[in-house]
Amino acid sequence: MDAHDAARLQASDLPSTSAWLRQEADPIWEATFAHPIVVGIGSGETPLENFIYFLRQDYQYLIAFSRVFAYAAAKAADLETIASFARLMQGTLEVEMALHRNFCARFDLAAQDLETTEPSPTTLSYSSFLLSIAQSGTVADILASILPCFWGYMQIGERLTQGSTPEGQPLYAEWIQTYAAQEYLELCAWLRSLFDRLTVGARPDDLKRYRRIFLTGSRYEYLFWEAARSMENWPV
């Protein structure tokens, strides 16, 4: 996208910056929705060993994710937003990571097992990308980087709840419901709303940067599932 394209966006009929970015990333997101691991969670056909691999790597990812919220809180312009990001960090550390621990405990994996999991190449690369944006970017940049994760999981949850219950895998059904729950939908709506407010009247150069960040985050989301499919490890 060049500056002329970005200028046309500002005069377009798209309702918001986030809606435009979602449209731009649609081919990537559709590939993610069709990924065998994602589809298999909905049908119950994803092997448990792949799902456990995913949970262990996601636990490592969430550690970095929590640090991203700390940067966002530090850079926020008002107390309400600071408090919201602080709650988001606390919720990740105390709720979402606890969910992972509870899931893995069913397979005799303790919290220490999750904490000592070595990040895969994809997990390390994705986490490093998010932390780099968090350290060097604005709050809008940070939101552009994390929305593919939040919003993407919400849409996965919505799609999978429209199908049949995963055959013989109540754990998968629980996981799906987590990301289809009303509380999670409201969180995603708040993140989108904040991003759209912060990007009203954005300059073409800023829009180009948001697009690059959002597309990169979307591609990493796909790669994260692909790593779970291959159970990616360091080759040497």
Number of C-alpha atoms within 10 A of each C-alpha: 12 10 14 9 12 19 15 11 16 17 8 11 9 12 9 19 25 22 13 16 19 21 12 14 19 14 11 17 22 11 12 23 18 13 15 16 23 22 17 17 23 26 19 21 17 19 12 15 12 17 22 18 18 19 20 24 24 20 25 21 21 17 16 18 20 20 17 25 26 19 22 26 23 14 17 18 11 9 10 11 16 19 13 17 22 19 15 18 22 15 14 18 17 11 13 15 20 15 17 18 21 15 18 19 13 10 10 10 15 13 17 9 14 19 15 10 13 15 20 19 15 22 22 15 13 21 21 14 16 23 21 13 20 25 14 11 15 16 22 19 23 26 27 29 26 22 20 24 16 19 20 21 21 22 16 20 23 17 15 24 17 9 10 11 17 21 13 11 16 12 15 23 21 13 16 23 16 17 22 20 13 11 11 18 18 11 15 19 14 13 20 21 15 15 21 19 13 16 18 11 12 16 13 19 14 16 23 16 14 23 24 16 23 25 22 19 22 26 18 21 21 20 16 22 20 19 21 23 20 10 16 16 13 9 5 3
